[in-house]
Amino acid sequence: MELISMPAFGIGTPIFLIVQALISSFVYSEAKEYGSRSPLVVGISVFLLGVGFALIFNTVVGLVAVELLVIFIYLIGVHAGKGRSFPT
């Protein structure tokens, strides 16, 4: 019989939630800037998925590192795309 462990909530929990909220607000602002149909839903989804994945995978540092890496790659792509001009 496999025991299911309950996640421990410590002093790092509020810090993780604040970091997750900052990441979600960045995603919301980018979705709003580029004309997403529902940026609020996107921002809330990123927050809830982040918290859910932290509970499922029992890791916070790895999850935040992956999220920040994805944002970094996104920003590099946006910056590189601004220098290009496409014929219309």
N, C-alpha and C positions, 0 to 999 in steps of 0.2 A: 504494500500500500504506500503510495507516494504522498508525502506531506506537502501541503502548500504553505509556503512561508508568507507571512504578512509583511508588507514593506514597513520599514521603520521611518518614522517622521522625526527629524531632529532639527537642529539649528540651521542646517543647510536648506531645509524645505522653503522657508520664505525667500531665501536668496535665489534658489532655483526658480521659484514662481515669478520673481521680479525679472530675472534674466529672460525667462520664457515670455513674459509680457512685453519686454522690450523687443524681442525678436518678432513677436506677433504684430506689434505696432509698426515695425519696419515693413513687414510683409503687407500690412494694411495700407500704409502710405504708398508703397510701390504699386499695389493693385489699383488704388484710387488714381494715382498719377497716370497710369497707362490705360485707364478707362475700363476697368473690369466691371462687369455687370453688378456684382455685389461684393465690394471690397470688405465690408463688415463680416460677411459670412466667411470669407477667406481668412481674415485675421483671427476670428474666433476658432475656426477649424484648425489653424496652425497651433494655437494655444492648447486646445483640447487634445489634439493628436500628440503634441510634445509631452504633455503630462501623462497621457495614456501610455505612450511608448516608454517613458521613464518607469512607470509602474510595471509594465510587462517585462522589460529587459533588465530591471533592477540596476540600472546605471543612469547617472545623471551627467557625469563628465563626458562620457562618450557621445551621448545624445547631443549635448550642447556643442561639442566639438564638431560633430557632423553638420549640425544646423549652421554654425558659423562658417564652416568650409563651403557649404552650398551658397550662402550669402556672398562670401568672398568671390567665388567663381562667377556668380551672377553679376556682381559689380564689375568684375574684369570684362565680362562679355558686354555689358552695357557701355562701359567706357570705350572698348574697342569698336563697338558698333556706331558710336557717335562720330568717329573719325571717317567713316566710310560714306560715300555718297552714291546713291543708287539712281540710275536713270529712270525717269518716269514715262 
